[in-house]
Every structure is written in C-alpha cells, then in structure tokens.
Amino acid sequence: MAFPVRPIPYDRPMKLDRLYNTADFREAARRRLPAPMFNYIDGGADDEWTLKRNTAAFDDYEITPGQLNDISAVDTGIELFGRKLDWPVFLAPTAMTRLFHHEGERAAARAADATGTLYSVSTLATTSMEDIASATPGPKMFQVYIFRDRGLTAEFVERAKASGYDALCLTVDTPVQGNRERDLKTGMTIPPRFSLKSALSFAAHPHWALTTGFGGFELENVSHGGGGLSGKTMSLLQYIHTQFDSTLTWKDAEWLREHWDGPFVIKGLQSAADVARAAQLGADAVMISNHGGRQLDSAPAPVDGIAAAVEAADGRLDVICDGGIRRGKHAVIALALGAKACSVGRPYLYGLAAAGEAGATRALTRLKEEVTRTLALMGKQNIAGLSSGDVQRL
Ligand SMILES: Cc1cc2nc3c(=O)[nH]c(=O)nc-3n(C[C@H](O)[C@H](O)[C@H](O)COP(=O)(O)O)c2cc1C
C-alpha cells in the first residue's frame, strides 16, 4: 500500500561525507532553505552576468605545472594583517547569517577557526561583534557600512578596537543596493514575512522554520542606534536606502583610516585608479570585488583585475581577490597573478545552510584540500613559489 502522506524529502540530516565540492553544498543549501533565503544567497543583480562571469573568468586561464620538485610537505600558509593563516582563502563578510542557520555567525567564525583562516564580520550581522569575537580566538576583520548616523560608524571603530579585531574593512560598492530581482520575486524580507506564499515554502522546510525561522532576528551591531529592524518587516532595498549614507566620498575613507590604527582594507574597488587612490590614503589592502555580482551588473570579474591592481599598488598595499572562487584552483590562479589572498562568500554560506558549523567546516576543508592539491600538482612547495609565469591567459 502506498504511504498516504509523502514524507518531507528535504529535511533529513545531511550526509556531509557525500558532499565534495562547492556545487554539492550549493545543491544541499537549495534543498535545505526556503526559496527566499536560498535565492538571497545565490542571486545577483539584474541579468546576473557579473555573477556568472566572476567564476567563468577563471576558465580563461590555464595552469602549467612544473615536475620533480619534492612536494612531500606543501605549506599553504600566509601572513595577513599580522596574523598567520593556514591557507590563503578567508571568509568574506556576509549579512544576516542567522537567516540561513540558527547558529549563524558564531558557527561561521568557528568554521573559519577550524580550518585556520580569518572570519570577516558584517556590519549587518545578526550576532553582535562582541559575541562573535568571544566565540573564537581566530583572526577577525570587522566590515563597516557607513550609516547616515555617523555616530554609529565612530562607535563601530571603538567597539572593534575594544573587542580585539585584527583589521577594519570599509565596503564602498553599496552606495545604493543593486537590483536583485530574485529577492523581489520570492518576496524576501528581513525578518522573513509570513505571507501565504512564504508560509508554504517554510512549511516545506520545517527544520529551517522551527530552528531558524521562528528564532527572531535583529541586526545586532546597529539595533540600539536606530539602525535595527525594531519589529518592522522590510526589504533589504528599503533598509539600505533608509540607513546607508549615499553621500560617501574618499574623504570618508580617509576619516576612517585616521581613526583606526590597525590594518585598514577597502572592499569593492575595481579600477586601477581607485587602487592607487587607496594606496595614497594609506590603506593596507584592497579587496578587488564586485560584491559577488550583487551590485553593478556588467562589472568585470575580480580575477581579471588583479594584475592591473598589483601594478597600481606598486608594493604599497596587498591585493585581495574576492568573488567567484568555487574551487581551490581558482584561488591558486588569483595568487599566481599577484593576489596576496582570496576571499569567499557563498561557498561557506552554502555549507552553513546545509548543516551549520559542520557543513561550513566541511565546505571550507574541501576547498582548502583543493588548494593544497593544486599546489602539489603544480610542483609548488608553498604560496611564495607561485608566479605569473605559472598561469597563461587563453
Ligand atoms: C548573502 C550575502 C550577503 C553579503 N553581505 C555582505 C555584507 O554585509 N557586506 C559586504 O561587504 N559584502 C557582503 N557580501 C559580499 C561578500 O562579502 C563577497 O564580496 C562576495 O560574496 C564574494 O563573492 P562569492 O560569493 O562569489 O565568493 C554578501 C554576499 C552574500 C552572498
């Protein structure tokens, strides 16, 4: 006799050992999350040309290996912002992580720590920067969005200093929000709105709904200062347009540089002229980034901007490649082209959504293993051994 009620197929515990790469984790996240949450992670702006190009651009490069080099001990370590990282890929800042798993930012920070890398905390985190700082001893960077209320920005700097953050990062590519049509179509709001449509999607994902959906959300870094949700439900677009300061100029970046005496990073630059400007104002690093294809569509892929950025920096600052990395070989190509480090957003969020801390840790561990294996297959004993001669543009 046929079973009268179809068991819910998408809510069984994940078999993590069957997930091998970022694409597997993406598929697991898709099954685990209600549509508004999955598409919020996965989507990009307008036609998603830049989103796709960020990864596709890596296919324009070949890697030529060298052989017979004793690769019995491959060292993937680097030093970044005065801290030693076990591998050269770190976690980019992502907003509202507790929408995807109830363990949220704490779990992501622990996954970063477990794999020996740095975690970046977003201004729009759903756990306070102090609580994240005390969750793990690993290296951390705080990412700043400048709010209309400048008092909040000054406060971020003081709080990041007091809680021991290693670096401060100013994101400059969000003067307005990009046009993310998937969010409009799925009715994505913060916190999740329980409309009839979303309620059906939540009902099909009871594990998420029970552990995460009914958990309550607040933007913990800004809620006390009028930047919180305070019980309101709105789209991210509405939030950004009411809270973020769209009058920002290089003067504001200078101001932040002056008030933070540790490593200072500017995230979201794409042109060589802007990289030179960042070096002039004393930034320690730039993240070549188009926000993972979520802001200006038709912006170029970060990997294609590395060489020009390194030239414009002229040794004055480090260049970080952010966006599109889905395989270890992608990170290795970026490093060979001159990047000091790389960062990933979606790859760890897919892992987190699939299975919390364990999922994020496994997604990152697999990526790390891919970096190590790629170096070994190239005949490289360490990151310093990479050079632009190892990769050719097709
Ligand atoms: C769900 C999500 C939320 C994000 N939130 C932020 C944020 O709060 N601040 C920020 O600077 N960048 C944010 N980003 C962009 C990431 O820091 C990073 O630039 C991007 O994810 C890199 O591309 P990748 O996802 O292909 O690795 C977010 C990205 C995603 C996917």
The ligand as an SDF file (V2000), in Angstrom:
LIG
                    3D

 31 33  0  0  0  0  0  0  0  0999 V2000
   24.3100   36.5790    1.2440 C   0  0  0  0  0  0  0  0  0  0  0  0
   25.4170   37.5740    1.0660 C   0  0  0  0  0  0  0  0  0  0  0  0
   25.4860   38.6790    1.9160 C   0  0  0  0  0  0  0  0  0  0  0  0
   26.5230   39.6040    1.7610 C   0  0  0  0  0  0  0  0  0  0  0  0
   26.6340   40.6320    2.6770 N   0  0  0  0  0  0  0  0  0  0  0  0
   27.6870   41.4760    2.6000 C   0  0  0  0  0  0  0  0  0  0  0  0
   27.8960   42.4720    3.6010 C   0  0  0  0  0  0  0  0  0  0  0  0
   27.1420   42.5860    4.5540 O   0  0  0  0  0  0  0  0  0  0  0  0
   28.9800   43.2760    3.4560 N   0  0  0  0  0  0  0  0  0  0  0  0
   29.8580   43.1770    2.4110 C   0  0  0  0  0  0  0  0  0  0  0  0
   30.8100   43.9390    2.3400 O   0  0  0  0  0  0  0  0  0  0  0  0
   29.6880   42.2340    1.4770 N   0  0  0  0  0  0  0  0  0  0  0  0
   28.6430   41.3730    1.5420 C   0  0  0  0  0  0  0  0  0  0  0  0
   28.5100   40.3830    0.6110 N   0  0  0  0  0  0  0  0  0  0  0  0
   29.5360   40.2130   -0.4350 C   0  0  0  0  0  0  0  0  0  0  0  0
   30.6570   39.2960    0.0680 C   0  0  0  0  0  0  0  0  0  0  0  0
   31.4200   39.9190    1.0680 O   0  0  0  0  0  0  0  0  0  0  0  0
   31.6210   38.9430   -1.0820 C   0  0  0  0  0  0  0  0  0  0  0  0
   32.0650   40.1260   -1.6890 O   0  0  0  0  0  0  0  0  0  0  0  0
   31.0040   38.0360   -2.1400 C   0  0  0  0  0  0  0  0  0  0  0  0
   30.1450   37.0690   -1.5560 O   0  0  0  0  0  0  0  0  0  0  0  0
   32.1180   37.3370   -2.9080 C   0  0  0  0  0  0  0  0  0  0  0  0
   31.6050   36.5660   -3.9300 O   0  0  0  0  0  0  0  0  0  0  0  0
   31.3660   34.9700   -3.8210 P   0  0  0  0  0  0  0  0  0  0  0  0
   30.0870   34.8090   -3.0930 O   0  0  0  0  0  0  0  0  0  0  0  0
   31.2930   34.5650   -5.2480 O   0  0  0  0  0  0  0  0  0  0  0  0
   32.5400   34.3860   -3.0960 O   0  0  0  0  0  0  0  0  0  0  0  0
   27.4800   39.4480    0.7320 C   0  0  0  0  0  0  0  0  0  0  0  0
   27.3940   38.3470   -0.1270 C   0  0  0  0  0  0  0  0  0  0  0  0
   26.3790   37.4090    0.0440 C   0  0  0  0  0  0  0  0  0  0  0  0
   26.3360   36.2180   -0.8740 C   0  0  0  0  0  0  0  0  0  0  0  0
  1  2  1  0
  2  3  1  0
  2 30  2  0
  3  4  2  0
  4  5  1  0
  4 28  1  0
  5  6  2  0
  6  7  1  0
  6 13  1  0
  7  8  2  0
  7  9  1  0
  9 10  1  0
 10 11  2  0
 10 12  1  0
 12 13  2  0
 13 14  1  0
 14 15  1  0
 14 28  1  0
 15 16  1  0
 16 17  1  0
 16 18  1  0
 18 19  1  0
 18 20  1  0
 20 21  1  0
 20 22  1  0
 22 23  1  0
 23 24  1  0
 24 25  2  0
 24 26  1  0
 24 27  1  0
 28 29  2  0
 29 30  1  0
 30 31  1  0
M  END
$$$$
